[in-house]
Amino acid sequence: MRKKRMLSAVLLAGAALLAPAGTAVADDTPSEAGTAFRTAVAIEQGQKATANGSTGDYLYWQFPAGAGQRPTVKATVTLPDTANRTGAATWRLDVYDGLRRRQACTAGEQAATAGQQAATVALTCTLRTVRPWSERWSNDPLPGAYYVRLTVTDAPDRDLGLPVKAEVEATSEDMGGAHAEGGSLGKPLHATALAEPDGGWNGSWWSGRWGWTIGGAALCALAAIGGYTLTRHPRRR
Amino acid sequence: MIIRKRLAAGACALLAALALGVTPANAADGPSKDSPKVELVLDVSGSMRATDIDGQSRMTAAKEAFNEVIDGTPESVRLGIRTLGASYAGEDKTLGCRDSQQLYRVGKVDRADAKEAVSKLQPTGWTPIGLALRGADQDLGTDGGSRRIVLITDGEDSCGLPDPCDVARELAAKGTHLTIDTLGLASDDKTREQLSCIAEATGGTYTTVHHRKELSGRIKQLVKRADTPVETPKAVSGTEECRTAPEIGAGIWTDRETFAQHRVYKVKVKPGQELRVAASVGADRPVDRDYGVLVRAMGENGQELVRGSDAGSGRTDVMASGLRYPVAEDDNDKAPRTVCLEVSNSFSAPASVKRDPGLPVELAVDVVKGPDDPSDLAAFGLGRGWVLLLVLGLTGLLAGLLFGWLARWRIAVWREN
C-alpha cells in the first residue's frame, strides 16, 4: 500500500517537473475557496482544504457523499490580527445539498462567536445520514454534492475586509446496516465536478442486514429441526 | 480498489500536466477569445501619496504589487490596466471627474511594457470611481470569457455622481457576468462602506489592505480566480404567469426579480425523467433582516406538484432552495409534461434602497433519467435485529413441532389400521 502511494507520489512529482514553469499544477489539497454555489471548489472527503479570504467573504466548497454515510464538516477560521479588530464576530457554517437545499445540522456547533481576543474559531456540522432515495417532497440528504458555505454573519462593520484564513474538512461515518436502504436515484445530485466517494454513490450492496437475514433463516431451520425431533414419534425397533 | 484509484489519479495528473505543457506552444499567438479578462483599476489620486503601508507610500506599494501581479499573471488571462485621477491635478471638479484613462489594453500581457506604464504613474488628481468602472466595463468588451474588475483605491469617490455603487449594480444587471472585487488601502468608514457596496452589488469581495504583502497576494488570488473555469449562465426573462412563461432546458440561467415579485419559467419533462432545479436569489444590496425564497413546481393547470423553500435572518449573499420532480413512466401517454417553475422571494428593503434593477436570480436546471419506485425501503428488502431472529426462530420451532406432531399422528393412525 505504502509502495503504491509512493509510486503515485513519484508520478505526481514527475508531472510537476514536466509542467512548464508558471503553469499551476493541480495541487492535491485545494488552497482556494469559491465565492458562490457555481464556483464552489471541489474537495474530497478527508481532505483539508485551506483558503485565504477577507472577513465578510462567502467561502464555498463542495464535497461528495454517498448513501449510508453521515458526513461531518469541520471548519477552523484563523481570525485577523487582534490589533486591527474592534469587536466580537459570529461565524457560521451552512451546508446545502446538490440542489442547494439547506441541510440540518444534527450535531456540532454550526455558529460560534469569537471574542475580540480569540485567535481562531472552530465550527462543526454533522448532517443526517445520506439516504439512497427519498420521496420528492422531503429534503432528506441524498447522494451527490454537498455545498459548504463559511462566512461571518455578525461582525462590527469596521472589521469587514480584514484578512482571514479558513480550513475546511469533510469526513463521514459509515452508518452500517441499520441505515441500509433500498431505492436509488437516476444520478447523484449535481455531482459533475466531484469524484465518487469510497463505497460508491449508492453505498455498497453488502450490509449487516445480509448477516441478520441469513442468520435468521439458519436459526429458523435449526429450530424447525429441533421442534420436529421433540414431537415426532420415537422410532421403536 | 483504493490503490488502483490512487494510481489512476496519478496517471491522470501526469496526462494533465503533459497536456498543459503542450497547450501554450499551440497557442503561441495569445489567449483565446473565450479566455478570462481582468482589468485592474488603480486609483492614482493625490491621496495615494500618504505613507502608511509598511512605511511606504500607498502608490509605491501599489506599484510593487502591480509588478508582482504582472509577473504572476497566467498566460491564459487577458489583463488590462485603467487609472483614475492620474493626469489632472487642478481644482476644477468637472475636469477632475472626467480623469480616467486606459493605461494598458486588455489582452495578452507584455510584461516589460505593462511594468513601464505602471512605473510612470504619479499620484495626482481626483477619484472618479463610478466613471472609471464604466470605462473598465467598456475596456473588457463583451466577446466571451469571464469578466472581472479589480478596483484598488484609498478613498471614496470624490465626484459624487454617478454613485459608484449604482454604477456597479447597473453594470451587473447588464447580464455580462461582471464581478468587481475591491481593495481598500485606507480603512475609514466611508471608503469601506462604498467599496463593500460595490463588491456586494456584483458578487465580488472587499478587502482592507494594511500590508504590502496582503496587496499583491490578494490581487494575484483574484486574477487566479478569474482563470478558474466556470459555466457561464444564460439570460432568460421569466414572466408573471405560467401561460406566457419562457421555456428553458437543462443549464444555468439568470434573471432578475424585484422585491415581492415572482418569476415563472416552463420546463418540458418526459415520463421516466426527473426534473431537478436549484434556484437562488441574491441579496446584492442592503435588505431587511429577515427574508426567504420559495421555488415551486406546478402543473399547467396551476396545481402545485412540489416545492422547496428556505428562510433566514442576518447577513447573507444568497438564499437558495431546490426541488426534484420525477415524472412516472406511463405506457399510455409518452408525451412530455410541461412543468412550470415559480421562483419567488420574500426579501424586503428599507425605503432608501433602490428597487431597480431587481435582485439577481440564478436557476440551475437539470433533467435526468429518474427511477422513482423503490421496491422496498430496506436494502433488498432484507431484515435486521433481534426481533427478526426471535420471530424466525419461533416460527421455525412452531413449524417443526407441528410437522413432528403430524408425523406422530400419522404413524399412530397407520399403526391402528
Interface residues (C-beta under 8 A of the other chain):
Chain A: M1 K4 R5 L7 S8 A9 L11 L12 G14 A15 A16 L18 A19 P20 G22 T23 A24 V25 A26 E32 T35 A36 F37 R38 T39 N52 G53 S54 G56 D57 Y58 N84 Y96 D97 G98 L99 R100 R101 R102 W133 R136 W137 N139 T151 V152 T153 D154 D157 R158 L160 G161 L162 P163 G177 A178 A180 E181 G182 G183 S184 L185 G186 K187 L189 H190 D198 G203 W205 S207 G208 R209 W210 W212 T213 G215 G216 A217 L219 C220 A221 L222 A223 A224 I225 G226 G227 Y228 T229 L230 T231 R232 H233
Chain B: I2 I3 R6 L7 A9 G10 A11 A13 L14 A16 A17 L18 L20 G21 P24 G72 P74 E75 G184 S187 D189 R192 E193 L195 S196 G203 G204 T205 Y206 T207 T208 H210 E214 G217 R218 Q221 K224 R225 T228 V230 E231 P233 I252 E274 R276 V277 A278 A279 S280 V306 G308 D310 G314 R315 T316 D317 V318 A320 S321 G322 L323 R324 Y325 P326 E362 A364 D366 V368 K369 G370 P371 D372 D373 P374 S375 D376 L377 A378 A379 F380 G381 L382 G383 R384 G385 L388 L389 V391 L392 G393 L394 T395 G396 L397 L398 A399 G400 L401 L402 F403 G404 W405 A407 R408 I411 A412
